[in-house]
Amino acid sequence: MEPVSVDPERPATLDLAEPRPRRKFRNKLWVHALLFVLTIGTTSVAGIENYLAFSADAGFSPIPSDLSWMQSLLGGFWYSGTVLIILGCHELGHYLACRHYDVDASLPYFLPVPITLTGTLGAFIRIREPIASKRILFDIGIAGPIAGFLVALPALVVGLAMSSVIRLPDPLPPGTYELGEPLLFKGVSWLLWGPLPAGYDVNLHPVAFAAWFGLLATALNLFPIGQLDGGHIAYAVFGRRSSHVTLATVVGAVVLSYLSLSWVVWTVLTIVMLFVFGRHHPRTWDEAIPLDATRNWLAIFALVMFILCFSPAPIELPALRDRG
C-alpha cells in the first residue's frame, strides 16, 4: 500500500486496489427493531390525532359521533404507514449505496418522539468507516434524498386527492397553526383543487400530511452543512470550497429563524453541528478532481429537489405572526 500523506495541505493518497484492514461491526438487530416498533406506535398516535382532526374539518367542527375507534385506528395507519415508507426508503437509498460500494453502514435507526405532530424525528444510518472518494461520497449522499423524494411525490398526489376543501372560521381559534406549503405542495394542490377562494383552505388527509413531512425532511437533509446529505453533495461538487457554503448556509438558517420561529431549533442544531464537526468536511484522496458530468447534473437535480421541498415557514402560528 502506498503510504498515506501526513501533509495537512495535501489530500491523503490511498491505493484503493488493495484491501483495507477493517474492523467488523455487527448490527444489534434488537435495537433497530425496538426503535422501529416504537416509531410505529408514536406515528400511529400522531396519525390518529391527525385523522380525527381531518374528520372534524381540520379541528374546526365536532368529531363525527359515528366515528368508531377502529376507524380512528385505521385512519392513524394512513399517516404512520406513509411516513415510515418515505423515511425508510430514504435510508434504504443510503444503505443500498453503501452496500454497493462495500462501505460499512448500519441498518436504519428510526427516532420515535411521542410529543410532536409527526411522532418521529426521522431516521438515520451510521456509516462506520471513512469514505475514500468523492464519487462514492456523492452517490451515497444523494441516494437517500432521491429515494425518499420519489416516494413522497406520489404520496403527495394521492394524499391531496383524498383531502377536502373547507371554509375557515373567522377569526381563527387561538392555538391554530398553519403548515407552510413548499412549491411542490402548492403546485400539486393547484392542479387538483385549483385556486381557492379567500377564506378557504385544503383540509389535509393523513397521507397528505405524511407527504408534507416527507418533503420537509428531504429539504432539511439537503441543507449543505457538514455531515448532512447536502453537506456530502456540496463537498463532492466544490471540494474544500464547500466550507464557505457551510458557513453561508448557517448564516441563512439564522436569518430564517428571524422570519419564522419554527426554524429556531434547526438553527441551533446547525450551529451545534458547526462547533462539533467543524466547517470542513472530512477529506477524500480525490478532493481536487472534478466530478463527472452525470453527477454534476444530479447535483443540480438535488438543488431542484431542495427548492421544491423547502418552505420558509414550515409551521406558523397566525396569532404570533400577526402580532409581529
N, C-alpha and C positions, 0 to 999 in steps of 0.2 A: 504494500500500500504506500502510495506517495505520502510523504509527511504533510501534516496539517500546518498551514501557515499560522504563526502566532503574532504576525504584524497586525495591529488593530486597524491600520489603514488599508489593508488588503483583505479580500474575502478568502476564507479557507478553501483549499483545493482538495477534493476528495476523488479517489478513483472509485467510481460507483460500480465498476465491473466486479470488484472484489466483494465478497460477502462481508457485511459489517457485524462485529460482535454485538449481540443484542440481549438485553435482559427480557426474559419471557414473563408476561403478565397473564393472569387468569381473571376472567370476568367473574365477579361474585353475582351469580345469576339471581340469588335470592334478594339482593339489594335492588337490582333492576326491576324484578318482578314486583317487589313490595311497593316501590315508588310508582310503578305503573298502575297497580291496583288502587293505591291511594289517590292517584290523579284521576282515575275513572270515577272514584267516589266524589272528589271535590268538584270536578267539572260537571258531574251529574246533578249535584246540589245546585250549582250555579245555573245549569241548564233548566232545572225545574223552575227556579225563580224567574228565569228569562221567559220560559214558556207561559207561566202564569201571567206575567206582565203582558206578553203578546196576546193572550186570550182576553185580557182586560183592556184592550186598546192602549197598549203601552203604559198601563197602570192608571189611566185617567178614568176608567169605568170600573164598576164592581166585577169581581171574578165571577164568571157564569156559575150559577148554582148547580147545574147538571154536570159540571166537570169532575170526573172521578179521579181518585188518587192514581189509578192505573194509567189513565190518560196523561196525568201530570208527569208520572214517572217516564212513560214512553216519550213524552214531549221533551223531557230533560235529556234523553239519549240522542235526540236530534242534534242538540248542541254538542254534547260530550263526544259522540262518535265522530262528528265532523271535525271538531278542533283537534282531537287526538290523531286523526288521519293526516291532517295538514301538518301538524308538528312532527308526527312520526315519519312522514315522507321527507320532510326537510332533513331530519337527522339521518334517515336512511340514505339520502343522497350523499352526505358526507361519509358515512360508514362504508358504502359500496365503493366510493372513490378511493378510500384508504385501503380497502381490500385489494382493489385493482392494482395499486402501486406497492402493495406489501408494506404499508405503513401501519404500525401497531396502534389500534384505536379501540376504545371500549364500546360496548353496546350503549344505547341511549339511556340517559338519566332523565326521567320526567320529574318535574317540580310541582308537587301539589301545594296549593295555597287555599285554605278554606274561607278566607275572609275577603276575597276580591270578587269583582264582577265576572271574571273569567274562570276562576277556580284553579288557575295554574299560572306560573311564570314562564312556561315554555319547557324546553328540553335542551339537552346538550350531550355531546360525546367528548371524551378525553382522548386527545392524541398523545401517545405516551413515548414518542421518540422525535428527535429533530427531523424536519423535512428538508431533504437535500437540495432540491432545485425549485426555482420559481415556477416552472411549468407544472410540477406536481402540486406545489402550494396553491397555485391558481385553480387547478382542476378540483382539488378538494374543497377549496373555499367557495367556489361558485356552484358546485353541485347541489348543495343544500338549498340555497335560495331558489334555484331554478325548479327543483323537485317540489318544494313547498308551494311555489307560485303556480305551477301547472295544476296543482290540486285545488288551491284556493280559488282560482278563476272560475272553473265550472261550479264549484260550491257557491260562489257569489251569485252566479246567474240563476241557479236553482233556488237559492235562498231568497233572493229578491222576488222571484216569480211566485214564491209561496207567501210572501209578505202581503200587507194590505195598506191602503191609504186611509188615514184618519184625519179628522179635524182636531186641531189642537185647542185646548181651553185657553181663554184669555181673561186674566193673566195666567201664566203657568204656575202650578202649585209650588210652594217652597221645596227645595231639595231636588227639583227636576234637573237632570243633566242631559247634555247633548253630546252625541258622538260626532267627532269630526269626520268628514267624508273625503277620503282620498280621491284623486282624479278618476281612477278606475271605477271606484264605487259610484261616483257621480255619473259617469258615462253609462254604465250598465243600468243604473236606476232610471236615467232619462230615456234609454232605449225601451225599457219595459213599461214605464209609467208615464213618460212624457213630462213636460214642465208642469209642476204642481202649483195650484193657486196659492196665494198668500193665506197663511193660517192652516195649511195642510202639510202633512209630513208622512213619510213611509214608516209604518209600524213593522219593525224587523222581526221576521221569523227567526227562531233559534239558529237555523242553518246559516242565514244571512249574517247573524251576529258572530257566529264562529268564523265565517269567511272574513268579516271585518277585522277580527282579531288576528287572523292569519296574515292579512295584508299588513297590519301594524307590526307583527313580529318579523315579517320579511323586511320592512323598512328599517327597523331597529338593527337587525343583523347586518344590513348593508351600509350602515354608518362606517365610513373609512377610518376606523380607530383601532389601533393595537391589535388584539387577538380576535376581534370580531371578524365575521366573514368579509365584510367590506375592507377591513384593515389588511387581510391577506391579499385580497384582489388589488388594492391600491399599491401594496409593496411589489407585487408581481409586475404591475404595469410601470410604476415610477421608480422602483428601486429605492435608494437611500432618500430620494426626494419625497417619498411618501411621509416622512416625518413632518414636513411642512403641512401636508394635507391633514394629518392627525391634529396638529395644533389648530389649524383653521377650523376643523370640524368641532373641536371642543369649544372654541370661541362661538361658533354658530349655535351650539347647544345652549350656551349661556344666554345668547340673545333670544332663543326660542323660549327659555324659561321666563323671560320678561313678557313675552307675548301671551303665554299660556302657562298657568301653574301646573298643568299636567306634565310639563317637561322638567320640573324641578328635580324629581327623584332620578330621572335618567341623566340629567346634567351632573348631579352629584356622583353618580356611578361612573360616568365618563372621566371625571376629574380624578376619582379614586384609581381607575384603571391607568390613567396617565402617570400617577405617582408610583403605583405598584409595579407596572411593567415598563415604564419609561416611554418616551415618544418614538424611540427607534424600534422597528420591527427586527426580530432575530434574523441574522444574515444568512443567505444561501451562497453556495460557491459561485453561482452564475448571476450574481446581483447586477452586474453591468451589461449582461446580454439581453437585448430586447426580446419581448415575446413575439411569437409568430402572428401573422395577420388574423388567423381564425380566432385566436384567443383575445386579440385586441378588439375584434368585433363582439365577442362575448362579453368583454368588459363594458363596451358601450351598451349592450343589452342589459347588463346588471345596473347601469346608471338609469336606463329607461324604467326598469322594474322599480328602482328606488323612487323615482319621480311619480310613477303611477300609484305606488303604495303609501306614499308619505302624506301625512296630514299635519298642518302647522298647529292644530289644537285638537289632539285626539279625544280628550274628554273635557267638556266645558260646562260650568255651572252658569246659566244665563244671569242669575242674580248678581254673582260676583263680577261677571263681565260687564253688565250694565252699570254696576256701581263704579267700576274702574273707568 
